[in-house]
């Protein structure tokens, strides 16, 4: 989870803020949830989010839960080289668009752009819809909890309700 002294409250211009990092399946159901302060970058949190993914095997099929997704669709916040290296190391195919500054820097040095499947990237709206479904819960949209563990519990309960109604 988090350091006990870190309550996932980040300072911003509008006051305190919190980010919810999540992974969801193809039907928009949350698989893994992580809560950080609002000023934290997304890229360093990718490994922790992926570590939380556990998908049970179909009934009657022996074996451990699956931990590796078929494909990862992410926005430009995860376009860092360390994220791409992590996904390559784990053997996870991904569709992450390249940031403009990365394109400009590569033009100066030359080189091949990272692979990007625009057709698969169209499915990323499922993640946005998952976030919107979570934010329909007032306690998730407006953080009332003082402790990060309590807020994460609220997000997990909202995720369970999404699973039960899906």
Helices and strands as residue ranges (DSSP letters): E 10-12, E 15-24, E 30-37, G 43-45, H 46-51, E 71-74, G 76-78, H 81-90, E 93-96, H 100-109, H 118-121, G 122-124, H 125-135, H 138-141, H 148-165
